[in-house]
Amino acid sequence: MIERQDNLLSTYVYHKPTDTGYRAVRICSSDLLLKKELDYYRKTFLDNGYPPNVIKKAMRKFELNKNIDRKQQTTNVDTIYISIPYYCNYSIALAKRIKMILDLPNKKIQFGFKSQTRISSLFNSTYRDKKKQNNNVIYQYNCLDCKGTYIGQTSRNVEQRKMEHKNAFKGTGQSRIAEHCIDNKHKNDWNHIILAFESNDTKRMIKESLLMDLIQRTNDRTVYSQKSYELNVFG
C-alpha cells in the first residue's frame, strides 16, 4: 500500500488472506512501519495458538535475515575511482561522457580532478636573505657600455661562479660575459643581481629561461646568455 502523509509517500504491506509476511522488509519504507508489521504478525500467530517461544525464535531469525539483506544491499555497489587532469569545463564534460559510456550496473564511478603544474609553482615565494644564501641561484650581470645582460644559474656559490667568469678574461675557461666584453671592448658590472632561488636543478634551469624572456621583454635589455631550456610559453 502507498499513502501520502505531509507530502511524503509511505509504503507498507497490504495483507492478503495468503500473506506470509516475507514481503515486509522489501516493501516497508521505514523501520517504524516494519515494526508495526512485525507486531501484527506476532499478534496473528498468538491468536492462532502458536507458542510464544516459537514466535520469538522465528522473529529473531527474521530480524537476523533482515539485517543481512540490508547489509548486502549497501555493500553490493562497488566504487570505481578515476583521476583525470582538471581543465575547467572540459574535464567536467569528459567525466560525464566517461560515465555515460561505461554505464556499469552496481558500480559507482567517482571522479577526482587533479590540477596541472603551473609556472607559478616553479617559483618559491619564501623569503630568503640574499646575504645568507648565494648558492642554487639565478643571477644577472649587466654590461656597463650597452644594454647587454647576462643571466645564468648555478648550484654553487655565486661568488665562485663570478671568479670563473673573470678567469675567462685571462684565457682560463669559457664565459659568455668574457666573449661579449672582449668582442665589443665593453666592461662588465660585477655587482650581480640575484633573481631567484631554486635547489632543484631542472626547475632552476627552467626559471633561468623564463627570466631571460621576461627581462628581455620588459626591461629593454638584450640577453646574450644561452638558454638551458627552450620554452615556447611566450608566443
N, CA, C and O of each residue as an XYZ file, in Angstrom:
940
protein
N       0.847     -1.190      0.000
C       0.000      0.000      0.000
C       0.889      1.249      0.000
O       1.991      1.247      0.549
N       0.381      2.314     -0.630
C       1.096      3.588     -0.678
C       0.167      4.674     -0.162
O      -0.977      4.794     -0.601
N       0.678      5.466      0.780
C      -0.095      6.573      1.328
C       0.751      7.836      1.310
O       1.970      7.790      1.476
N       0.078      8.970      1.105
C       0.751     10.264      1.159
C       0.500     10.898      2.520
O      -0.644     11.063      2.944
N       1.593     11.251      3.199
C       1.496     11.898      4.504
C       2.452     13.086      4.527
O       3.670     12.917      4.471
N       1.887     14.285      4.610
C       2.699     15.511      4.641
C       3.668     15.570      3.460
O       4.866     15.793      3.635
N       3.134     15.368      2.265
C       3.913     15.426      1.025
C       4.974     14.332      0.922
O       5.879     14.423      0.093
N       4.867     13.298      1.758
C       5.783     12.165      1.686
C       4.991     10.898      1.410
O       3.866     10.740      1.884
N       5.587     10.000      0.640
C       4.945      8.734      0.327
C       5.451      7.659      1.277
O       6.658      7.464      1.418
N       4.526      6.961      1.929
C       4.869      5.850      2.814
C       4.344      4.562      2.206
O       3.238      4.521      1.668
N       5.146      3.512      2.297
C       4.740      2.211      1.757
C       4.718      1.179      2.867
O       5.605      1.148      3.720
N       3.709      0.344      2.850
C       3.619     -0.749      3.813
C       2.877     -1.903      3.157
O       2.441     -1.798      2.011
N       2.734     -3.001      3.883
C       2.237     -4.246      3.301
C       0.710     -4.276      3.288
O       0.051     -3.955      4.277
N       0.179     -4.665      2.151
C      -1.251     -4.969      2.063
C      -1.415     -6.465      2.347
O      -0.785     -7.300      1.698
N      -2.249     -6.786      3.305
C      -2.377     -8.173      3.759
C      -3.445     -8.921      2.977
O      -4.640     -8.644      3.091
N      -2.985     -9.867      2.188
C      -3.912    -10.784      1.532
C      -4.188    -11.957      2.478
O      -3.444    -12.170      3.435
N      -5.227    -12.699      2.219
C      -5.508    -13.865      3.078
C      -4.366    -14.870      3.097
O      -4.189    -15.581      4.087
N      -3.593    -14.942      2.027
C      -2.489    -15.910      1.951
C      -1.147    -15.275      2.283
O      -0.099    -15.837      1.965
N      -1.170    -14.115      2.917
C       0.068    -13.385      3.198
C       0.987    -14.176      4.122
O       0.546    -14.724      5.132
N       2.299    -14.231      3.756
C       3.286    -14.939      4.584
C       4.176    -13.986      5.365
O       4.855    -14.405      6.302
N       4.183    -12.710      4.994
C       4.946    -11.734      5.768
C       6.343    -11.455      5.273
O       6.975    -10.515      5.754
N       6.859    -12.230      4.329
C       8.243    -12.042      3.903
C       8.438    -10.818      3.005
O       9.570    -10.421      2.728
N       7.340    -10.230      2.556
C       7.464     -9.028      1.730
C       7.671     -7.773      2.556
O       7.980     -6.717      2.003
N       7.508     -7.865      3.855
C       7.511     -6.674      4.705
C       8.831     -5.917      4.638
O       8.839     -4.690      4.549
N       9.950     -6.645      4.680
C      11.263     -5.989      4.668
C      11.479     -5.225      3.370
O      12.021     -4.120      3.378
N      11.063     -5.805      2.272
C      11.282     -5.190      0.968
C      10.354     -4.010      0.723
O      10.730     -3.062      0.033
N       9.153     -4.054      1.276
C       8.141     -3.056      0.941
C       8.123     -1.881      1.913
O       7.978     -0.736      1.484
N       8.268     -2.137      3.204
C       8.122     -1.065      4.199
C       9.210     -0.009      4.012
O      10.390     -0.331      3.869
N       8.792      1.250      4.017
C       9.722      2.345      3.735
C      10.432      2.870      4.972
O      11.312      3.722      4.851
N      10.076      2.387      6.162
C      10.749      2.844      7.377
C      10.747      1.728      8.414
O       9.943      0.798      8.346
N      11.656      1.837      9.367
C      11.729      0.839     10.443
C      10.468      0.862     11.305
O      10.050     -0.169     11.833
N       9.869      2.038     11.442
C       8.653      2.143     12.251
C       7.509      1.350     11.623
O       6.784      0.638     12.318
N       7.351      1.478     10.306
C       6.303      0.721      9.617
C       6.602     -0.778      9.637
O       5.689     -1.598      9.735
N       7.883     -1.128      9.544
C       8.251     -2.542      9.600
C       7.942     -3.127     10.978
O       7.444     -4.247     11.085
N       8.239     -2.364     12.028
C       7.932     -2.836     13.386
C       6.427     -3.038     13.564
O       5.976     -3.980     14.216
N       5.673     -2.128     12.968
C       4.215     -2.256     13.043
C       3.749     -3.548     12.376
O       2.848     -4.224     12.874
N       4.371     -3.884     11.244
C       4.013     -5.126     10.552
C       4.396     -6.353     11.375
O       3.635     -7.317     11.457
N       5.580     -6.310     11.982
C       6.020     -7.454     12.788
C       5.117     -7.651     14.003
O       4.819     -8.780     14.391
N       4.687     -6.542     14.595
C       3.744     -6.657     15.719
C       2.428     -7.286     15.266
O       1.802     -8.054     15.997
N       2.028     -6.944     14.050
C       0.793     -7.524     13.502
C       0.930     -9.041     13.353
O       0.035     -9.799     13.726
N       2.079     -9.470     12.795
C       2.280    -10.909     12.608
C       2.413    -11.629     13.946
O       1.924    -12.747     14.111
N       3.074    -10.982     14.892
C       3.230    -11.604     16.212
C       1.858    -11.841     16.854
O       1.606    -12.906     17.416
N       0.980    -10.844     16.766
C      -0.370    -10.965     17.331
C      -1.174    -12.038     16.589
O      -1.921    -12.807     17.194
N      -1.000    -12.069     15.258
C      -1.730    -13.060     14.457
C      -1.329    -14.479     14.845
O      -2.177    -15.362     14.974
N      -0.019    -14.688     15.031
C       0.459    -16.020     15.413
C      -0.056    -16.416     16.801
O      -0.440    -17.563     17.025
N      -0.058    -15.453     17.726
C      -0.561    -15.752     19.075
C      -2.051    -16.096     19.041
O      -2.509    -17.014     19.720
N      -2.800    -15.330     18.227
C      -4.240    -15.589     18.118
C      -4.525    -16.956     17.514
O      -5.581    -17.545     17.747
N      -3.564    -17.455     16.731
C      -3.753    -18.759     16.098
C      -3.137    -19.895     16.915
O      -3.027    -21.022     16.432
N      -2.735    -19.596     18.152
C      -2.313    -20.645     19.067
C      -0.865    -21.067     18.982
O      -0.501    -22.111     19.522
N      -0.012    -20.276     18.310
C       1.406    -20.633     18.257
C       2.063    -20.347     19.604
O       1.744    -19.339     20.234
N       2.980    -21.214     20.063
C       3.674    -20.984     21.341
C       4.523    -19.715     21.276
O       5.155    -19.456     20.252
N       4.549    -18.921     22.345
C       5.322    -17.667     22.348
C       6.806    -17.877     22.059
O       7.421    -17.061     21.373
N       7.398    -18.978     22.583
C       8.831    -19.185     22.349
C       9.129    -19.478     20.876
O      10.183    -19.102     20.363
N       8.187    -20.156     20.197
C       8.361    -20.425     18.768
C       8.266    -19.122     17.975
O       9.034    -18.892     17.040
N       7.315    -18.278     18.361
C       7.151    -16.984     17.682
C       8.397    -16.118     17.885
O       8.881    -15.476     16.953
N       8.906    -16.115     19.125
C      10.086    -15.304     19.443
C      11.296    -15.765     18.638
O      12.060    -14.948     18.125
N      11.461    -17.077     18.535
C      12.584    -17.628     17.778
C      12.467    -17.284     16.295
O      13.456    -16.943     15.646
N      11.244    -17.377     15.766
C      11.023    -17.071     14.350
C      11.272    -15.593     14.070
O      11.859    -15.234     13.049
N      10.813    -14.731     15.001
C      11.015    -13.295     14.818
C      12.499    -12.927     14.882
O      12.963    -12.058     14.143
N      13.233    -13.594     15.768
C      14.666    -13.329     15.885
C      15.389    -13.713     14.588
O      16.265    -12.990     14.114
N      15.007    -14.854     14.032
C      15.595    -15.292     12.771
C      15.228    -14.330     11.638
O      16.039    -14.033     10.761
N      13.989    -13.857     11.685
C      13.527    -12.904     10.681
C      14.334    -11.602     10.747
O      14.734    -11.059      9.717
N      14.570    -11.105     11.976
C      15.349     -9.884     12.167
C      16.780    -10.064     11.671
O      17.349     -9.160     11.058
N      17.356    -11.229     11.939
C      18.723    -11.505     11.503
C      18.819    -11.490      9.980
O      19.730    -10.886      9.413
N      17.880    -12.155      9.328
C      17.880    -12.177      7.860
C      17.663    -10.782      7.277
O      18.217    -10.442      6.232
N      16.852     -9.984      7.963
C      16.595     -8.621      7.502
C      17.884     -7.800      7.509
O      18.172     -7.083      6.551
N      18.652     -7.906      8.582
C      19.904     -7.145      8.684
C      20.922     -7.594      7.642
O      21.653     -6.774      7.087
N      20.967     -8.903      7.379
C      21.893     -9.420      6.368
C      21.521     -8.902      4.989
O      22.390     -8.494      4.219
N      20.209     -8.917      4.674
C      19.750     -8.447      3.365
C      20.077     -6.974      3.161
O      20.519     -6.573      2.084
N      19.856     -6.164      4.208
C      20.116     -4.733      4.077
C      21.608     -4.447      3.962
O      22.016     -3.532      3.247
N      22.417     -5.227      4.663
C      23.863     -5.054      4.565
C      24.357     -5.394      3.170
O      25.231     -4.714      2.632
N      23.799     -6.445      2.585
C      24.188     -6.834      1.234
C      23.782     -5.775      0.223
O      24.499     -5.532     -0.747
N      22.640     -5.147      0.445
C      22.180     -4.109     -0.471
C      23.124     -2.913     -0.477
O      23.325     -2.282     -1.514
N      23.701     -2.602      0.681
C      24.589     -1.441      0.773
C      26.006     -1.748      0.329
O      26.751     -0.839     -0.038
N      26.392     -3.031      0.359
C      27.771     -3.379      0.004
C      27.904     -3.910     -1.413
O      29.022     -4.125     -1.880
N      26.807     -4.125     -2.103
C      26.881     -4.671     -3.454
C      27.347     -3.639     -4.473
O      27.749     -4.004     -5.577
N      27.298     -2.361     -4.122
C      27.691     -1.308     -5.047
C      29.176     -1.003     -4.858
O      29.591     -0.509     -3.809
N      29.963     -1.302     -5.880
C      31.396     -1.018     -5.844
C      31.655      0.377     -6.404
O      30.962      0.838     -7.311
N      32.656      1.031     -5.853
C      33.019      2.369     -6.312
C      34.305      2.302     -7.123
O      35.306      1.739     -6.680
N      34.264      2.879     -8.307
C      35.435      2.966     -9.173
C      35.931      4.409     -9.146
O      35.182      5.333     -9.465
N      37.184      4.600     -8.768
C      37.758      5.941     -8.687
C      38.612      6.207     -9.924
O      39.491      5.416    -10.267
N      38.343      7.320    -10.583
C      39.076      7.700    -11.793
C      39.637      9.106    -11.600
O      38.909     10.034    -11.247
N      40.935      9.249    -11.835
C      41.590     10.551    -11.708
C      41.904     11.092    -13.097
O      42.520     10.409    -13.914
N      41.476     12.327    -13.358
C      41.753     12.951    -14.648
C      42.253     14.379    -14.416
O      41.914     14.997    -13.407
N      43.057     14.906    -15.344
C      43.548     16.289    -15.205
C      42.387     17.281    -15.243
O      41.370     17.040    -15.894
N      42.553     18.389    -14.541
C      41.487     19.391    -14.497
C      41.772     20.515    -15.480
O      42.752     21.249    -15.345
N      40.898     20.634    -16.471
C      40.952     21.732    -17.431
C      39.566     22.377    -17.519
O      38.920     22.364    -18.567
N      39.135     22.932    -16.405
C      37.856     23.649    -16.324
C      36.700     22.778    -16.830
O      36.598     21.604    -16.472
N      35.835     23.359    -17.660
C      34.624     22.663    -18.099
C      34.916     21.465    -18.993
O      34.084     20.567    -19.119
N      36.094     21.447    -19.613
C      36.435     20.317    -20.475
C      36.538     19.028    -19.660
O      36.093     17.970    -20.107
N      37.122     19.117    -18.473
C      37.271     17.931    -17.628
C      35.919     17.451    -17.110
O      35.671     16.248    -17.036
N      35.047     18.388    -16.753
C      33.717     18.015    -16.266
C      32.921     17.324    -17.368
O      32.242     16.327    -17.123
N      33.008     17.863    -18.587
C      32.310     17.242    -19.717
C      32.874     15.856    -20.012
O      32.130     14.933    -20.343
N      34.193     15.717    -19.891
C      34.822     14.415    -20.128
C      34.363     13.393    -19.094
O      34.099     12.240    -19.433
N      34.268     13.814    -17.832
C      33.823     12.906    -16.776
C      32.399     12.415    -17.038
O      32.105     11.233    -16.864
N      31.526     13.317    -17.453
C      30.149     12.918    -17.767
C      30.108     11.952    -18.938
O      29.328     11.000    -18.953
N      30.963     12.213    -19.919
C      30.999     11.348    -21.100
C      31.484      9.947    -20.737
O      30.928      8.952    -21.202
N      32.515      9.873    -19.912
C      33.037      8.568    -19.484
C      31.976      7.796    -18.713
O      31.817      6.590    -18.901
N      31.255      8.494    -17.848
C      30.217      7.838    -17.051
C      29.107      7.287    -17.941
O      28.575      6.206    -17.685
N      28.763      8.032    -18.985
C      27.723      7.569    -19.910
C      28.191      6.356    -20.713
O      27.421      5.428    -20.958
N      29.460      6.375    -21.117
C      29.981      5.273    -21.933
C      30.086      3.990    -21.112
O      29.725      2.914    -21.589
N      30.577      4.100    -19.884
C      30.760      2.902    -19.055
C      29.419      2.295    -18.657
O      29.171      1.115    -18.906
N      28.555      3.097    -18.039
C      27.206      2.652    -17.658
C      27.232      1.256    -17.028
O      26.556      0.342    -17.500
N      28.010      1.102    -15.970
C      28.184     -0.202    -15.333
C      27.133     -0.414    -14.249
O      26.966      0.447    -13.385
N      26.424     -1.535    -14.274
C      25.455     -1.810    -13.204
C      26.172     -2.125    -11.894
O      27.247     -2.724    -11.891
N      25.570     -1.718    -10.797
C      26.129     -1.951     -9.460
C      27.526     -1.356     -9.300
O      28.321     -1.824     -8.485
N      27.813     -0.327    -10.082
C      29.102      0.344     -9.976
C      28.873      1.849     -9.823
O      28.074      2.449    -10.543
N      29.582      2.434     -8.882
C      29.534      3.878     -8.703
C      30.868      4.456     -9.156
O      31.922      4.066     -8.656
N      30.818      5.371    -10.091
C      32.036      5.958    -10.643
C      32.273      7.311     -9.980
O      31.439      8.213    -10.060
N      33.415      7.433     -9.331
C      33.771      8.667     -8.625
C      34.992      9.287     -9.301
O      36.040      8.649     -9.406
N      34.855     10.527     -9.756
C      35.947     11.204    -10.446
C      36.688     12.137     -9.496
O      36.090     12.805     -8.652
N      37.997     12.162     -9.658
C      38.838     13.104     -8.932
C      39.613     13.943     -9.931
O      40.200     13.412    -10.873
N      39.616     15.243     -9.728
C      40.296     16.143    -10.657
C      41.594     16.636    -10.019
O      41.598     17.112     -8.884
N      42.683     16.518    -10.755
C      43.973     16.980    -10.247
C      44.475     18.134    -11.106
O      44.403     18.093    -12.334
N      44.983     19.159    -10.437
C      45.481     20.330    -11.152
C      46.833     20.020    -11.773
O      47.585     19.177    -11.284
N      47.120     20.716    -12.851
C      48.382     20.515    -13.555
C      49.438     21.486    -13.038
O      49.128     22.444    -12.330
N      50.683     21.222    -13.402
C      51.787     22.073    -12.971
C      51.647     23.467    -13.572
O      51.431     23.616    -14.774
N      51.768     24.462    -12.743
C      51.694     25.840    -13.200
C      53.072     26.480    -13.113
O      53.923     26.052    -12.334
N      53.274     27.503    -13.921
C      54.563     28.196    -13.902
C      54.828     28.770    -12.517
O      55.970     28.789    -12.056
N      53.769     29.240    -11.851
C      53.949     29.836    -10.522
C      54.482     28.837     -9.508
O      55.129     29.221     -8.533
N      54.209     27.535     -9.739
C      54.687     26.531     -8.789
C      56.197     26.358     -8.852
O      56.799     25.791     -7.940
N      56.809     26.845     -9.929
C      58.261     26.737    -10.053
C      58.988     27.760     -9.200
O      60.184     27.627     -8.943
N      58.264     28.781     -8.761
C      58.895     29.863     -8.026
C      58.512     29.788     -6.558
O      57.334     29.815     -6.202
N      59.513     29.694     -5.730
C      59.297     29.614     -4.291
C      59.139     31.019     -3.737
O      60.025     31.861     -3.884
N      57.999     31.264     -3.098
C      57.727     32.610     -2.589
C      58.319     32.852     -1.205
O      58.200     33.954     -0.669
N      58.954     31.840     -0.618
C      59.537     32.006      0.710
C      60.705     32.983      0.663
O      61.598     32.848     -0.173
N      60.700     33.948      1.542
C      61.754     34.962      1.546
C      63.058     34.373      2.064
O      63.077     33.636      3.050
N      64.148     34.712      1.380
C      65.480     34.319      1.836
C      66.381     35.547      1.797
O      66.305     36.354      0.871
N      67.208     35.677      2.779
C      68.164     36.777      2.827
C      69.274     36.505      1.817
O      69.935     35.469      1.891
N      69.483     37.416      0.880
C      70.482     37.211     -0.167
C      71.892     37.090      0.408
O      72.751     36.430     -0.177
N      72.124     37.723      1.543
C      73.453     37.659      2.143
C      73.730     36.284      2.735
O      74.886     35.893      2.891
N      72.675     35.556      3.063
C      72.839     34.260      3.712
C      72.844     33.107      2.719
O      73.316     32.018      3.045
N      72.326     33.325      1.514
C      72.293     32.242      0.536
C      72.775     32.747     -0.809
O      72.153     33.620     -1.414
N      73.884     32.196     -1.272
C      74.439     32.568     -2.564
C      74.598     31.366     -3.484
O      75.233     31.468     -4.534
N      74.031     30.237     -3.101
C      74.067     29.065     -3.975
C      72.644     28.715     -4.407
O      71.669     29.198     -3.832
N      72.545     27.861     -5.437
C      71.248     27.492     -6.017
C      70.467     28.734     -6.448
O      69.314     28.923     -6.062
N      71.112     29.566     -7.247
C      70.510     30.849     -7.607
C      70.492     31.042     -9.124
O      71.239     30.403     -9.865
N      69.611     31.948     -9.556
C      69.654     32.506    -10.907
C      70.114     33.947    -10.738
O      69.520     34.703     -9.969
N      71.165     34.329    -11.449
C      71.790     35.632    -11.224
C      71.888     36.415    -12.536
O      71.718     35.865    -13.624
N      72.166     37.709    -12.398
C      72.226     38.592    -13.564
C      73.426     39.533    -13.452
O      73.721     40.066    -12.382
N      74.113     39.723    -14.590
C      75.170     40.732    -14.716
C      74.811     41.643    -15.886
O      74.314     41.182    -16.913
N      75.066     42.934    -15.722
C      74.775     43.896    -16.777
C      76.068     44.475    -17.349
O      77.067     44.636    -16.647
N      76.017     44.780    -18.636
C      77.145     45.433    -19.297
C      77.090     46.932    -19.000
O      76.014     47.531    -18.991
N      78.259     47.532    -18.758
C      78.318     48.965    -18.445
C      78.263     49.840    -19.694
O      78.028     51.044    -19.594
N      78.477     49.252    -20.860
C      78.581     50.058    -22.083
C      77.433     49.845    -23.070
O      77.371     50.521    -24.097
N      76.524     48.911    -22.770
C      75.389     48.693    -23.671
C      74.232     48.088    -22.885
O      74.302     47.949    -21.664
N      73.184     47.736    -23.590
C      72.004     47.149    -22.962
C      72.135     45.634    -22.789
O      71.172     44.956    -22.430
N      73.317     45.121    -23.043
C      73.521     43.681    -22.912
C      73.454     43.232    -21.457
O      73.887     43.945    -20.552
N      72.910     42.049    -21.250
C      72.821     41.488    -19.899
C      73.030     39.985    -19.957
O      72.647     39.320    -20.919
N      73.636     39.478    -18.920
C      73.884     38.038    -18.825
C      73.069     37.476    -17.667
O      73.100     38.007    -16.557
N      72.341     36.397    -17.937
C      71.573     35.712    -16.896
C      72.050     34.268    -16.850
O      72.062     33.575    -17.867
N      72.436     33.830    -15.683
C      72.934     32.468    -15.529
C      72.375     31.817    -14.283
O      71.684     32.451    -13.486
N      72.685     30.544    -14.127
C      72.233     29.805    -12.951
C      73.357     28.898    -12.478
O      74.169     28.426    -13.273
N      73.392     28.664    -11.184
C      74.420     27.792    -10.631
C      73.934     27.177     -9.331
O      73.172     27.786     -8.579
N      74.392     25.957     -9.083
C      74.094     25.312     -7.804
C      75.166     25.647     -6.771
O      74.981     25.438     -5.572
N      76.295     26.173     -7.261
C      77.404     26.509     -6.366
C      77.275     27.950     -5.879
O      76.304     28.642     -6.185
N      78.259     28.380     -5.127
C      78.254     29.753     -4.634
C      78.437     30.711     -5.804
O      79.306     30.511     -6.652
N      77.618     31.746     -5.841
C      77.642     32.675     -6.964
C      78.973     33.428     -7.041
O      79.381     33.850     -8.123
N      79.646     33.599     -5.914
C      80.950     34.261     -5.919
C      81.999     33.388     -6.609
O      82.883     33.891     -7.302
N      81.888     32.080     -6.410
C      82.791     31.156     -7.090
C      82.562     31.205     -8.601
O      83.506     31.163     -9.390
N      81.283     31.296     -8.986
C      80.960     31.381    -10.413
C      81.467     32.700    -10.998
O      81.882     32.748    -12.156
N      81.435     33.764    -10.200
C      81.960     35.057    -10.662
C      83.454     34.952    -10.983
O      83.918     35.486    -11.990
N      84.197     34.263    -10.123
C      85.633     34.108    -10.358
C      85.896     33.344    -11.651
O      86.855     33.636    -12.366
N      85.047     32.367    -11.950
C      85.211     31.614    -13.200
C      84.974     32.513    -14.407
O      85.680     32.409    -15.410
N      83.975     33.402    -14.311
C      83.738     34.360    -15.402
C      84.950     35.288    -15.568
O      85.370     35.569    -16.691
N      85.497     35.753    -14.468
C      86.643     36.665    -14.530
C      87.880     35.962    -15.080
O      88.653     36.551    -15.837
N      88.063     34.699    -14.695
C      89.228     33.950    -15.183
C      89.176     33.749    -16.694
O      90.208     33.609    -17.350
N      87.941     33.735    -17.243
C      87.807     33.562    -18.693
C      88.399     34.744    -19.451
O      88.805     34.601    -20.605
N      88.451     35.921    -18.806
C      89.094     37.081    -19.439
C      90.593     36.844    -19.617
O      91.232     37.435    -20.488
N      91.142     35.967    -18.772
C      92.578     35.673    -18.821
C      92.873     34.426    -19.649
O      94.018     33.983    -19.738
N      91.824     33.867    -20.253
C      92.023     32.701    -21.103
C      91.804     31.373    -20.417
O      92.035     30.323    -21.017
N      91.358     31.396    -19.158
C      91.097     30.158    -18.431
C      89.594     29.891    -18.421
O      88.832     30.600    -17.765
N      89.181     28.864    -19.152
C      87.760     28.545    -19.217
C      87.019     29.415    -20.214
O      87.615     30.238    -20.910
N      85.707     29.219    -20.272
C      84.863     29.963    -21.202
C      83.774     30.709    -20.448
O      83.313     30.272    -19.394
N      83.373     31.839    -21.006
C      82.326     32.648    -20.384
C      81.695     33.536    -21.439
O      82.402     34.198    -22.199
N      80.380     33.556    -21.490
C      79.685     34.457    -22.413
C      79.936     35.923    -22.047
O      79.958     36.795    -22.916
N      80.120     36.176    -20.767
C      80.423     37.554    -20.343
C      81.760     37.989    -20.934
O      81.887     39.090    -21.469
N      82.754     37.107    -20.829
C      84.081     37.424    -21.375
C      84.014     37.596    -22.887
O      84.624     38.514    -23.435
N      83.279     36.721    -23.562
C      83.151     36.823    -25.021
C      82.526     38.158    -25.416
O      83.002     38.830    -26.331
N      81.457     38.534    -24.718
C      80.768     39.787    -25.049
C      81.680     40.991    -24.833
O      81.780     41.864    -25.696
N      82.336     41.034    -23.693
C      83.168     42.195    -23.362
C      84.405     42.286    -24.261
O      84.771     43.377    -24.697
N      85.046     41.157    -24.538
C      86.256     41.159    -25.368
C      85.911     41.498    -26.817
O      86.597     42.302    -27.449
N      84.848     40.885    -27.341
C      84.474     41.129    -28.742
C      84.034     42.569    -28.976
O      84.284     43.131    -30.042
N      83.376     43.172    -27.977
C      82.829     44.524    -28.156
C      83.630     45.601    -27.420
O      83.290     46.783    -27.463
N      84.706     45.166    -26.740
C      85.535     46.087    -25.954
C      84.694     46.841    -24.922
O      84.801     48.055    -24.751
N      83.849     46.054    -24.241
C      82.985     46.609    -23.197
C      83.474     46.176    -21.817
O      84.344     45.317    -21.676
N      82.882     46.802    -20.817
C      83.185     46.439    -19.434
C      81.927     45.873    -18.767
O      80.805     46.294    -19.049
N      82.151     44.917    -17.885
C      81.027     44.280    -17.191
C      80.879     44.844    -15.782
O      81.869     45.124    -15.106
N      79.643     45.004    -15.352
C      79.351     45.406    -13.977
C      79.326     44.136    -13.122
O      78.422     43.313    -13.265
N      80.296     43.976    -12.250
C      80.428     42.734    -11.482
C      79.567     42.709    -10.223
O      79.708     41.809     -9.396
N      78.692     43.673    -10.074
C      77.714     43.632     -8.981
C      76.509     42.805     -9.443
O      75.609     43.307    -10.116
N      76.520     41.550     -9.069
C      75.476     40.651     -9.568
C      74.132     40.924     -8.879
O      74.071     41.478     -7.781
N      73.074     40.519     -9.558
C      71.711     40.621     -9.032
C      71.156     39.204     -8.899
O      71.155     38.442     -9.865
N      70.689     38.855     -7.711
C      70.058     37.549     -7.509
C      68.591     37.662     -7.928
O      67.833     38.449     -7.360
N      68.209     36.878     -8.914
C      66.842     36.944     -9.440
C      65.909     35.927     -8.789
O      64.726     36.202     -8.592
N      66.438     34.763     -8.460
C      65.580     33.710     -7.891
C      66.447     32.650     -7.235
O      67.650     32.561     -7.484
N      65.807     31.845     -6.389
C      66.455     30.716     -5.724
C      65.742     29.436     -6.131
O      64.520     29.426     -6.280
N      66.485     28.373     -6.307
C      65.874     27.071     -6.604
C      66.913     25.971     -6.416
O      67.965     25.987     -7.056
N      66.614     25.015     -5.536
C      67.552     23.924     -5.272
C      67.435     22.795     -6.286
O      68.387     22.041     -6.488
N      66.266     22.672     -6.929
C      66.077     21.625     -7.932
C      66.723     22.062     -9.247
O      66.415     23.135     -9.766
N      67.622     21.226     -9.788
C      68.389     21.614    -10.976
C      67.498     21.901    -12.181
O      67.673     22.910    -12.863
N      66.544     21.011    -12.438
C      65.677     21.193    -13.611
C      64.828     22.447    -13.479
O      64.726     23.233    -14.421
N      64.224     22.637    -12.322
C      63.398     23.827    -12.110
C      64.240     25.101    -12.210
O      63.779     26.126    -12.711
N      65.472     25.020    -11.729
C      66.330     26.205    -11.773
C      66.646     26.589    -13.221
O      66.665     27.773    -13.558
N      66.891     25.598    -14.072
C      67.172     25.891    -15.482
C      65.935     26.428    -16.197
O      66.040     27.293    -17.066
N      64.757     25.910    -15.825
C      63.515     26.425    -16.419
C      63.285     27.870    -15.989
O      62.900     28.714    -16.797
N      63.522     28.143    -14.720
C      63.386     29.519    -14.231
C      64.330     30.458    -14.980
O      63.963     31.573    -15.351
N      65.545     29.981    -15.191
C      66.529     30.796    -15.898
C      66.010     31.191    -17.281
O      66.104     32.354    -17.675
N      65.463     30.220    -18.014
C      64.948     30.501    -19.357
C      63.756     31.454    -19.313
O      63.646     32.358    -20.141
N      62.870     31.250    -18.347
C      61.709     32.131    -18.209
C      62.132     33.566    -17.895
O      61.577     34.520    -18.439
N      63.109     33.703    -17.022
C      63.564     35.041    -16.637
C      64.291     35.740    -17.787
O      64.229     36.963    -17.911
N      64.976     34.967    -18.622
C      65.610     35.566    -19.806
C      64.558     36.222    -20.700
O      64.713     37.366    -21.126
N      63.488     35.478    -20.974
C      62.416     36.027    -21.815
C      61.756     37.229    -21.153
O      61.475     38.235    -21.804
N      61.515     37.111    -19.854
C      60.826     38.182    -19.135
C      61.641     39.473    -19.137
O      61.109     40.548    -19.414
N      62.927     39.365    -18.830
C      63.769     40.561    -18.742
C      63.972     41.190    -20.113
O      63.988     42.415    -20.241
N      64.127     40.364    -21.129
C      64.320     40.910    -22.475
C      63.073     41.640    -22.953
O      63.172     42.611    -23.703
N      61.906     41.185    -22.528
C      60.656     41.795    -22.978
C      60.284     43.032    -22.168
O      59.703     43.975    -22.706
N      60.613     43.036    -20.889
C      60.114     44.103    -20.015
C      61.166     45.133    -19.619
O      60.810     46.249    -19.241
N      62.447     44.791    -19.695
C      63.490     45.699    -19.207
C      64.294     46.357    -20.324
O      65.283     47.040    -20.062
N      63.869     46.151    -21.566
C      64.554     46.766    -22.709
C      66.049     46.439    -22.695
O      66.896     47.307    -22.905
N      66.346     45.163    -22.443
C      67.735     44.730    -22.430
C      67.906     43.568    -23.401
O      66.950     42.856    -23.712
N      69.134     43.386    -23.873
C      69.456     42.291    -24.781
C      70.173     41.198    -24.005
O      71.297     41.388    -23.540
N      69.525     40.071    -23.871
C      70.116     38.952    -23.135
C      71.006     38.169    -24.093
O      70.524     37.622    -25.084
N      72.288     38.116    -23.802
C      73.219     37.414    -24.691
C      73.652     36.053    -24.138
O      74.433     35.349    -24.777
N      73.160     35.687    -22.979
C      73.484     34.361    -22.439
C      72.631     33.301    -23.133
O      71.591     33.609    -23.716
N      73.083     32.059    -23.061
C      72.407     30.951    -23.735
C      71.430     30.265    -22.793
O      71.732     30.042    -21.620
N      70.255     29.934    -23.321
C      69.236     29.272    -22.513
C      69.599     27.819    -22.256
O      70.143     27.133    -23.121
N      69.285     27.366    -21.048
C      69.422     25.942    -20.741
C      68.226     25.165    -21.269
O      68.343     23.994    -21.629
N      67.065     25.834    -21.312
C      65.831     25.229    -21.815
C      65.190     26.171    -22.818
O      65.123     27.378    -22.589
N      64.719     25.622    -23.928
C      63.951     26.406    -24.886
C      62.475     26.181    -24.593
O      61.959     25.081    -24.786
N      61.803     27.220    -24.130
C      60.398     27.112    -23.746
C      59.546     27.945    -24.689
O      59.840     29.114    -24.940
N      58.488     27.334    -25.206
C      57.577     28.044    -26.100
C      56.335     28.483    -25.337
O      55.215     28.108    -25.683
N      56.545     29.277    -24.300
C      55.412     29.736    -23.495
C      55.082     31.192    -23.767
O      54.029     31.674    -23.350
N      55.958     31.894    -24.453
C      55.691     33.282    -24.809
C      55.531     33.348    -26.322
O      56.510     33.299    -27.067
N      54.275     33.460    -26.766
C      54.033     33.442    -28.201
C      54.368     34.760    -28.864
O      54.215     34.897    -30.077
